[in-house]
Amino acid sequence: MQTDQVSSTISIQTLDEIRKVLRKTRGWLVFLAVVSFGSTLLSLVSILISVIRGSGSSGVLDILVKLLFAGFNIALAVFLLQASQSGKKYAESGKAEELTAYHDRIKIYFTITGLLVLIGFVVAVLMALIGSGAGLRG
């Protein structure tokens, strides 16, 4: 059993449980990061093909928005990988700094994801209002 440097008010058993959970969830964080990288790669290939062909309705703004979201996707995957590494280091060493780094990366991941979801909702509502307004005019 490793001793922990987090706080004397938390029992060693609780800290061991935290390390155990981090060991188990690390694989899922890496899996989600790899899936994110893979989907971003496919999206970038699709953008590249549409630019080379010059086909479709892909305007400059459309391509820039797709590249922006690809950048967000890559950043989110990096945050997941960093959290996974910090979780692993904490599980091995018990250093409070590693647990803090883990939570910091997870917080950033969920903050960005939450903001993107909110932006998506706002855009969907605006598009619905614009669409319903256009439908009322004829």
C-alpha positions in Angstrom: 0.0 0.0 0.0 1.5 3.4 -1.0 1.2 6.4 1.2 -0.4 9.5 -0.3 0.6 13.1 -0.1 -2.9 14.5 -0.8 -4.4 15.1 2.6 -4.3 13.6 6.0 -8.1 13.9 6.2 -8.7 11.4 3.5 -8.1 7.8 4.4 -5.5 5.7 2.7 -8.2 3.3 1.7 -10.1 6.0 -0.1 -6.9 7.1 -1.9 -6.1 3.5 -2.9 -9.7 3.3 -4.4 -9.0 6.5 -6.4 -5.8 5.1 -7.8 -7.6 1.8 -8.6 -10.4 3.7 -10.5 -7.8 5.8 -12.4 -6.0 2.6 -13.5 -9.3 1.3 -14.8 -10.5 4.4 -16.6 -7.2 5.2 -18.2 -7.8 2.8 -21.1 -11.2 4.5 -21.9 -9.6 7.9 -22.0 -7.0 6.7 -24.4 -9.7 4.9 -26.5 -11.7 8.1 -26.7 -8.6 10.1 -27.7 -7.7 7.6 -30.4 -11.3 7.6 -31.8 -11.2 11.4 -31.8 -7.9 11.5 -33.6 -9.2 8.9 -36.1 -12.4 10.8 -36.8 -10.5 14.0 -37.2 -8.1 12.4 -39.6 -11.0 11.1 -41.7 -12.6 14.6 -41.6 -9.4 16.2 -42.8 -9.0 13.8 -45.6 -12.6 14.5 -46.7 -11.9 18.2 -46.6 -8.7 17.7 -48.6 -10.5 15.6 -51.2 -13.3 18.2 -51.6 -10.7 21.0 -52.0 -8.7 19.0 -54.6 -11.8 18.1 -56.6 -13.2 21.6 -56.2 -16.6 19.9 -56.1 -19.7 20.5 -53.9 -20.8 23.5 -52.1 -17.7 23.7 -49.9 -16.9 27.4 -49.8 -14.0 28.9 -48.0 -16.1 29.6 -44.9 -17.3 26.0 -44.8 -13.8 24.7 -45.0 -12.6 27.1 -42.3 -15.4 26.0 -40.0 -14.5 22.3 -40.6 -10.9 23.0 -39.9 -11.8 24.9 -36.7 -13.8 21.9 -35.4 -11.0 19.6 -36.4 -8.7 21.7 -34.3 -11.0 21.5 -31.3 -11.2 17.7 -31.8 -7.5 17.4 -31.8 -7.2 19.6 -28.7 -9.8 17.5 -26.9 -8.0 14.3 -27.8 -4.7 15.8 -26.5 -6.4 16.8 -23.2 -7.7 13.2 -22.8 -4.2 11.7 -23.4 -2.7 14.2 -20.9 -5.3 13.3 -18.3 -4.6 9.6 -18.9 -0.9 10.1 -18.4 -1.5 12.2 -15.2 -3.9 9.5 -13.9 -1.3 6.8 -14.6 1.4 8.8 -12.8 -0.8 9.4 -9.8 -1.8 5.8 -9.6 1.9 4.8 -9.6 3.3 7.6 -7.4 0.5 8.9 -5.2 1.7 12.5 -5.8 -1.0 15.1 -5.3 0.3 17.2 -8.2 -0.5 14.3 -10.6 -4.0 14.0 -9.3 -4.5 17.8 -9.7 -3.1 17.7 -13.2 -5.5 14.8 -14.0 -8.5 16.8 -12.8 -7.3 19.9 -14.5 -7.2 18.2 -17.9 -10.6 16.5 -17.4 -12.1 19.9 -16.4 -10.7 21.6 -19.5 -12.0 18.7 -21.7 -15.5 18.9 -20.3 -15.5 22.7 -20.3 -14.7 22.9 -24.0 -17.1 20.0 -24.8 -19.9 21.8 -22.9 -19.2 25.1 -24.7 -19.3 23.3 -28.1 -22.6 21.7 -27.1 -24.1 25.1 -26.1 -22.9 26.7 -29.3 -24.5 23.8 -31.2 -27.8 24.4 -29.4 -27.7 28.1 -30.1 -27.0 27.5 -33.8 -29.7 24.9 -34.0 -32.3 27.3 -32.4 -31.2 30.2 -34.7 -31.5 28.0 -37.7 -34.9 26.8 -36.6 -36.1 30.3 -36.1 -34.7 31.4 -39.5 -36.2 28.4 -41.1 -39.6 28.9 -39.6 -39.5 32.6 -40.5 -38.7 31.8 -44.1 -41.5 29.2 -44.1 -44.0 31.8 -42.9 -43.1 34.2 -45.7 -44.0 31.8 -48.4 
